[in-house]
Amino acid sequence: MNRKILAVDLDDTTFDDNKDICKANLDALNAMLDAGHVLAVDTGRPIHVMKKLLKRFEVFDRENVYLLGYQGTVGTRATDDEVLFGHFLDNEAAIKLMTYSKNAGLTTIIFEFGQIYSFSLNADTDRYSEISKEPITVIESPEDLRGHNLTKMMVVNFEDHEKLFQFEEAHKAEMEDSFVSMFSNVAFLEYVGKDSSKGAGLTELASILDIDMQDTVACGDERNDISMVQAAGVGVAVANARDELKAVADYITVLDNNNGAVAEAINKFILNS
């Protein structure tokens, strides 16, 4: 038996619409871990937020479970805080991009390992905190983060998504050598380092564990899952995924996130392959 890695997104993939995990998914995840395979939670969420979110599910408190946070830029074991790899933003470029966003009057949320920052608290930051269940530290200026190891930056607008597309386009030419930009949600325009992505995180973990990329399976639903699905040996889009992800996936599940899509992928490509 070849040891395999299953990389999964959380929201609208592993989680159902109520942020719970259905019994079929939990049973399949436990079965693959019992069989000696590896689980990697590959998501945009910060590592410390993931740990709080996942602690009520015993399946994530097992050996061979890894957390790839901040869009795959930092990797740790789920059972401890040892950082296996970490890739950070170019600090000078990040300060410049933050300044552009702040001057444009857009809500900017900046991430460091264990910390979340913004320049003010408003309806957007309140809503993000409600989703993430994490407080945001207010700073005055991008200069306050000079020299920090920043993991990602996010420009947020829950009401006028077009402003995010306009911001991305306005600064794309200048920033494309320093950042990869992506939408993890229509309200979240995210920036990570040039060589970082969910796909890059999965590739790095596979190298660390000496597992061939052909023995990896990735499941997602959003645009920011495209790199992960393309990098994996088998890329899976859940039934409720965006069309952009379905277009590049090797397989589209019959089931959606509420009814065991991840279990379908595990049974088809890991336990019965």
Sine and cosine of phi, psi and omega as CSV:
sin_phi,cos_phi,sin_psi,cos_psi,sin_omega,cos_omega
0.00,0.00,0.80,-0.60,0.12,-0.99
-0.98,0.19,0.74,-0.67,0.08,-1.00
-0.94,0.33,0.73,-0.68,-0.07,-1.00
-0.85,-0.52,0.38,-0.93,0.12,-0.99
-0.93,-0.36,0.76,-0.65,0.20,-0.98
-0.96,-0.26,0.89,-0.46,0.08,-1.00
-0.98,-0.21,0.79,-0.61,-0.05,-1.00
-0.77,-0.64,0.63,-0.78,0.26,-0.97
-0.98,0.22,0.28,-0.96,0.01,-1.00
-0.99,-0.12,-0.95,0.30,-0.13,-0.99
-0.88,0.47,0.79,-0.61,0.06,-1.00
0.90,0.43,0.24,0.97,0.12,-0.99
-0.82,-0.58,-0.96,0.26,0.08,-1.00
-0.98,0.20,-0.66,0.75,0.05,-1.00
-0.98,0.19,0.56,-0.83,0.17,-0.99
-0.99,0.11,-0.11,-0.99,-0.08,-1.00
-0.92,0.39,-0.26,0.96,0.02,-1.00
-0.98,-0.20,0.26,0.96,-0.01,-1.00
0.89,0.46,0.50,0.87,0.09,-1.00
-0.93,-0.37,0.12,-0.99,0.05,-1.00
-0.84,-0.54,0.82,-0.57,-0.07,-1.00
-0.93,0.36,0.36,-0.93,-0.06,-1.00
-0.86,0.51,-0.62,0.78,-0.01,-1.00
-0.87,0.49,-0.68,0.73,0.03,-1.00
-0.91,0.41,-0.70,0.71,-0.01,-1.00
-0.89,0.45,-0.68,0.73,0.00,-1.00
-0.90,0.44,-0.67,0.74,-0.02,-1.00
-0.93,0.36,-0.64,0.77,0.04,-1.00
-0.88,0.47,-0.71,0.71,0.04,-1.00
-0.90,0.44,-0.63,0.77,-0.01,-1.00
-0.90,0.43,-0.66,0.75,-0.01,-1.00
-0.94,0.35,-0.58,0.81,0.06,-1.00
-0.93,0.36,-0.63,0.78,0.07,-1.00
-0.86,0.51,-0.53,0.85,-0.03,-1.00
-0.99,0.13,-0.02,1.00,0.07,-1.00
0.99,-0.11,0.13,0.99,0.02,-1.00
-0.99,0.10,0.08,-1.00,-0.13,-0.99
-0.89,-0.45,0.65,-0.76,0.08,-1.00
-0.92,-0.38,0.78,-0.63,0.07,-1.00
-0.83,-0.55,0.88,-0.47,0.09,-1.00
-1.00,0.05,0.94,-0.35,-0.16,-0.99
-0.91,-0.42,0.97,-0.23,-0.21,-0.98
-0.55,-0.83,0.22,-0.98,0.07,-1.00
-0.98,0.19,-0.22,0.97,-0.06,-1.00
-0.93,0.37,0.53,-0.85,0.14,-0.99
-0.88,0.47,0.47,-0.88,-0.02,-1.00
-0.85,0.53,-0.73,0.69,-0.07,-1.00
-0.92,0.38,-0.49,0.87,0.07,-1.00
-0.95,0.32,-0.68,0.73,0.05,-1.00
-0.84,0.54,-0.71,0.71,-0.06,-1.00
-0.88,0.48,-0.66,0.75,0.03,-1.00
-0.92,0.40,-0.64,0.77,-0.06,-1.00
-0.94,0.35,-0.57,0.82,-0.13,-0.99
-1.00,-0.09,-0.11,0.99,-0.12,-0.99
-0.91,0.42,-0.33,0.94,0.00,-1.00
-0.99,0.15,-0.10,0.99,0.02,-1.00
-0.94,-0.34,0.91,-0.41,-0.09,-1.00
-0.89,0.46,-0.42,0.91,-0.06,-1.00
-0.87,0.49,-0.45,0.89,-0.03,-1.00
-1.00,0.06,-0.06,1.00,0.03,-1.00
-0.97,-0.26,0.78,0.63,-0.05,-1.00
-0.75,-0.66,0.33,-0.95,0.12,-0.99
-0.90,0.44,0.40,-0.92,0.01,-1.00
0.93,0.36,0.38,0.92,0.14,-0.99
-0.91,-0.42,0.77,-0.64,-0.05,-1.00
-0.80,-0.60,0.49,-0.87,0.02,-1.00
-0.90,-0.43,0.85,-0.52,0.05,-1.00
-0.92,-0.40,0.98,-0.19,-0.14,-0.99
-0.97,-0.24,0.07,-1.00,0.04,-1.00
0.83,0.56,0.71,0.71,-0.08,-1.00
0.90,0.43,0.61,0.79,0.08,-1.00
0.99,0.16,0.20,0.98,-0.08,-1.00
-1.00,0.07,-0.34,0.94,0.01,-1.00
-0.75,-0.66,0.74,-0.68,0.00,-1.00
-0.85,-0.52,0.72,-0.69,0.06,-1.00
-0.67,-0.74,0.27,-0.96,0.24,-0.97
-0.96,0.28,0.48,-0.88,0.03,-1.00
-0.95,0.31,-0.43,0.91,-0.11,-0.99
-1.00,0.01,-0.14,0.99,0.05,-1.00
-0.46,-0.89,-0.01,-1.00,-0.08,-1.00
-0.98,-0.22,0.20,0.98,0.02,-1.00
-0.90,0.43,0.82,-0.58,0.02,-1.00
-1.00,0.09,0.88,-0.47,0.01,-1.00
-0.99,0.15,-0.58,0.82,0.10,-0.99
-0.38,-0.93,0.44,-0.90,0.03,-1.00
-0.44,-0.90,0.72,-0.70,0.02,-1.00
-0.79,-0.61,0.75,-0.66,-0.17,-0.99
-0.87,-0.50,0.31,-0.95,-0.01,-1.00
-0.93,0.36,0.56,-0.83,0.22,-0.97
-0.87,0.49,0.90,-0.44,-0.17,-0.98
-0.89,0.46,-0.68,0.73,-0.01,-1.00
-0.90,0.44,-0.70,0.72,0.02,-1.00
-0.91,0.41,-0.60,0.80,0.01,-1.00
-0.90,0.43,-0.67,0.75,0.03,-1.00
-0.89,0.46,-0.64,0.77,0.03,-1.00
-0.90,0.43,-0.70,0.71,-0.02,-1.00
-0.92,0.40,-0.64,0.77,0.07,-1.00
-0.87,0.49,-0.65,0.76,0.00,-1.00
-0.90,0.44,-0.68,0.73,0.05,-1.00
-0.86,0.51,-0.72,0.70,-0.04,-1.00
-0.92,0.40,-0.69,0.72,0.01,-1.00
-0.89,0.45,-0.70,0.72,0.00,-1.00
-0.92,0.39,-0.43,0.90,0.03,-1.00
-0.99,0.15,-0.05,1.00,0.01,-1.00
0.97,0.23,0.33,0.94,0.00,-1.00
-1.00,-0.07,0.53,-0.85,0.05,-1.00
-0.95,0.32,0.81,-0.58,-0.03,-1.00
-0.88,-0.48,0.79,-0.62,0.05,-1.00
-0.86,-0.51,0.79,-0.61,-0.11,-0.99
-0.87,-0.50,0.63,-0.78,-0.12,-0.99
-0.88,-0.48,0.70,-0.72,0.16,-0.99
-0.79,-0.61,0.40,-0.92,-0.03,-1.00
-0.83,0.56,0.93,-0.36,0.02,-1.00
1.00,0.04,-0.01,1.00,-0.04,-1.00
-0.67,-0.74,0.52,-0.86,0.07,-1.00
-0.75,-0.66,0.76,-0.66,-0.08,-1.00
-0.82,-0.57,0.41,-0.91,0.22,-0.97
-0.44,-0.90,0.17,-0.99,-0.06,-1.00
-1.00,-0.01,-0.23,0.97,0.07,-1.00
-0.25,-0.97,0.28,-0.96,0.08,-1.00
-0.97,-0.23,0.75,-0.67,-0.04,-1.00
-0.49,-0.87,-0.21,-0.98,-0.04,-1.00
-0.88,0.47,-0.60,0.80,0.00,-1.00
-0.92,0.38,-0.72,0.70,0.00,-1.00
-0.93,0.37,-0.59,0.81,0.04,-1.00
-0.88,0.47,-0.67,0.74,-0.02,-1.00
-0.94,0.35,-0.62,0.78,0.06,-1.00
-0.89,0.45,-0.68,0.74,0.02,-1.00
-0.89,0.46,-0.58,0.81,0.04,-1.00
-0.90,0.43,-0.63,0.77,0.01,-1.00
-0.95,0.32,-0.72,0.70,-0.11,-0.99
-0.99,0.11,-0.32,0.95,-0.07,-1.00
0.89,0.47,0.51,0.86,-0.03,-1.00
-0.77,-0.64,0.59,-0.80,0.07,-1.00
-0.97,0.25,0.39,-0.92,0.04,-1.00
-0.91,-0.42,0.75,-0.66,0.05,-1.00
-1.00,0.04,0.80,-0.60,-0.01,-1.00
-1.00,0.07,0.76,-0.65,0.11,-0.99
-0.85,-0.52,0.32,-0.95,-0.08,-1.00
-1.00,0.05,-0.57,0.82,-0.20,-0.98
-0.52,-0.85,0.46,-0.89,0.15,-0.99
-0.81,0.59,-0.50,0.86,-0.01,-1.00
-0.89,0.46,-0.39,0.92,0.03,-1.00
-0.90,0.44,-0.32,0.95,-0.02,-1.00
-0.96,-0.27,0.22,0.98,0.06,-1.00
-0.88,0.47,0.76,-0.65,0.02,-1.00
1.00,0.07,-0.07,1.00,0.00,-1.00
-0.99,0.14,0.50,-0.87,0.09,-1.00
-1.00,0.07,1.00,0.04,-0.07,-1.00
-1.00,0.06,0.68,-0.74,-0.07,-1.00
-1.00,-0.06,-0.60,0.80,0.05,-1.00
-0.27,-0.96,0.24,-0.97,0.06,-1.00
-0.76,-0.66,0.57,-0.82,-0.03,-1.00
-0.71,-0.70,0.77,-0.64,0.11,-0.99
-0.98,-0.20,0.80,-0.60,-0.20,-0.98
-0.85,-0.52,0.70,-0.72,0.16,-0.99
-0.44,-0.90,0.95,-0.32,-0.04,-1.00
-0.99,0.16,-0.31,0.95,-0.12,-0.99
-0.97,-0.23,-0.57,0.82,-0.08,-1.00
-0.76,-0.65,1.00,0.09,-0.08,-1.00
-0.91,0.42,-0.44,0.90,-0.03,-1.00
-0.87,0.49,-0.53,0.85,0.02,-1.00
-0.88,0.47,-0.53,0.85,0.02,-1.00
-0.94,0.33,-0.69,0.73,0.05,-1.00
-0.88,0.48,-0.63,0.77,0.01,-1.00
-0.92,0.40,-0.66,0.75,0.01,-1.00
-0.90,0.43,-0.71,0.70,0.02,-1.00
-0.85,0.52,-0.72,0.70,-0.04,-1.00
-0.92,0.39,-0.63,0.77,-0.06,-1.00
-0.90,0.44,-0.51,0.86,-0.10,-1.00
-0.91,-0.42,0.15,0.99,-0.08,-1.00
-0.88,0.47,-0.76,0.65,-0.06,-1.00
-0.88,0.48,-0.66,0.75,-0.03,-1.00
-0.96,0.29,-0.56,0.83,-0.16,-0.99
-0.98,-0.19,-0.12,0.99,-0.13,-0.99
-0.93,0.37,-0.32,0.95,0.07,-1.00
-0.98,0.18,-0.26,0.97,-0.04,-1.00
-0.94,-0.35,-0.43,0.90,-0.14,-0.99
-0.71,-0.70,0.42,-0.91,0.30,-0.95
-0.96,-0.29,0.79,-0.61,0.04,-1.00
-0.95,-0.30,0.51,-0.86,-0.03,-1.00
-0.34,-0.94,0.36,-0.93,0.10,-0.99
-0.96,-0.27,0.89,-0.45,0.10,-1.00
-1.00,0.03,-0.17,0.99,-0.02,-1.00
-0.19,-0.98,0.42,-0.91,-0.02,-1.00
-0.88,0.47,-0.34,0.94,-0.01,-1.00
-1.00,-0.09,-0.10,0.99,-0.10,-1.00
-0.84,-0.54,0.95,-0.31,0.16,-0.99
-0.99,-0.12,0.91,-0.41,-0.13,-0.99
-0.94,-0.35,0.56,-0.83,0.05,-1.00
-0.82,-0.57,0.78,-0.62,0.13,-0.99
-0.80,-0.60,0.12,-0.99,-0.01,-1.00
-0.87,0.49,0.39,-0.92,-0.14,-0.99
-0.81,0.59,-0.64,0.77,-0.05,-1.00
-0.98,-0.18,0.29,0.96,-0.03,-1.00
-0.95,-0.30,0.52,-0.85,0.07,-1.00
-0.01,-1.00,0.17,-0.99,0.10,-1.00
-0.87,0.49,-0.62,0.78,0.02,-1.00
-0.91,0.42,-0.66,0.75,0.03,-1.00
-0.91,0.42,-0.62,0.79,0.04,-1.00
-0.89,0.45,-0.69,0.72,0.05,-1.00
-0.89,0.46,-0.68,0.73,0.01,-1.00
-0.88,0.47,-0.66,0.75,-0.01,-1.00
-0.93,0.37,-0.66,0.75,0.03,-1.00
-0.89,0.46,-0.68,0.73,0.02,-1.00
-0.86,0.51,-0.64,0.76,0.03,-1.00
-0.90,0.43,-0.69,0.73,0.00,-1.00
-0.88,0.48,-0.63,0.78,-0.05,-1.00
-1.00,0.01,0.00,1.00,0.00,-1.00
0.84,0.54,0.72,0.70,0.06,-1.00
-0.91,-0.41,0.77,-0.64,-0.02,-1.00
-0.91,0.41,0.60,-0.80,0.00,-1.00
-0.88,0.47,-0.40,0.92,0.08,-1.00
-0.91,0.41,-0.32,0.95,0.02,-1.00
-0.98,-0.19,0.50,0.87,0.07,-1.00
-0.88,-0.47,0.56,-0.83,0.06,-1.00
-0.78,-0.63,0.70,-0.71,-0.01,-1.00
-0.79,-0.62,0.69,-0.72,-0.01,-1.00
-0.83,-0.55,0.75,-0.66,0.03,-1.00
-0.43,-0.90,-0.03,-1.00,-0.02,-1.00
-0.67,-0.74,-0.30,0.95,-0.18,-0.98
-0.91,-0.41,0.10,-1.00,0.01,-1.00
-0.88,0.48,-0.59,0.80,-0.03,-1.00
-0.96,0.28,-0.07,1.00,0.09,-1.00
-1.00,-0.01,-0.08,1.00,-0.08,-1.00
-0.85,0.52,-0.73,0.69,-0.04,-1.00
-0.88,0.47,-0.63,0.78,0.00,-1.00
-0.92,0.39,-0.71,0.71,-0.01,-1.00
-0.92,0.39,-0.60,0.80,0.03,-1.00
-0.96,0.29,-0.54,0.84,-0.04,-1.00
-0.96,0.27,-0.53,0.85,-0.11,-0.99
-0.94,0.35,0.40,-0.92,0.10,-0.99
-0.87,0.50,-0.63,0.77,0.12,-0.99
-0.77,-0.63,0.87,-0.49,0.01,-1.00
-0.98,-0.21,0.81,-0.58,-0.11,-0.99
-0.88,-0.48,0.77,-0.63,0.17,-0.99
-0.97,-0.24,0.77,-0.64,0.04,-1.00
-0.95,0.31,0.33,-0.95,-0.13,-0.99
-0.85,0.53,-0.50,0.86,-0.03,-1.00
-1.00,-0.04,0.22,0.98,-0.05,-1.00
-0.94,0.34,0.32,-0.95,0.09,-1.00
-0.93,0.37,0.47,-0.88,-0.04,-1.00
-0.87,0.50,-0.56,0.83,-0.01,-1.00
-0.88,0.48,-0.59,0.80,0.02,-1.00
-0.97,0.23,-0.66,0.75,0.03,-1.00
-0.85,0.53,-0.56,0.83,-0.05,-1.00
-0.91,0.42,-0.43,0.90,-0.04,-1.00
-0.95,-0.30,-0.06,1.00,-0.06,-1.00
-0.98,0.21,0.48,-0.88,0.11,-0.99
-0.99,0.17,-0.44,0.90,-0.07,-1.00
-0.51,-0.86,0.64,-0.77,0.08,-1.00
-0.90,-0.44,0.82,-0.57,-0.06,-1.00
-0.93,0.37,0.45,-0.90,0.14,-0.99
-0.97,0.25,-0.60,0.80,-0.04,-1.00
-1.00,0.03,0.46,-0.89,0.06,-1.00
-0.98,-0.17,-0.09,-1.00,-0.08,-1.00
-0.91,0.42,-0.36,0.93,0.00,-1.00
-1.00,0.09,-0.19,0.98,-0.18,-0.98
-0.74,-0.67,0.40,0.92,0.13,-0.99
0.99,-0.10,0.58,0.82,0.02,-1.00
-0.87,0.49,-0.67,0.75,-0.01,-1.00
-0.92,0.40,-0.64,0.77,0.06,-1.00
-0.87,0.49,-0.64,0.77,0.04,-1.00
-0.86,0.51,-0.71,0.71,0.01,-1.00
-0.91,0.41,-0.66,0.76,0.01,-1.00
-0.89,0.46,-0.74,0.67,-0.05,-1.00
-0.91,0.42,-0.58,0.82,-0.06,-1.00
-0.99,0.17,-0.67,0.74,-0.18,-0.98
-0.93,-0.37,-0.16,0.99,-0.02,-1.00
-0.87,-0.50,-0.83,0.56,-0.09,-1.00
-0.98,0.19,-0.49,0.87,-0.08,-1.00
-0.91,-0.42,0.32,0.95,-0.04,-1.00
-0.98,-0.22,0.00,0.00,0.00,0.00
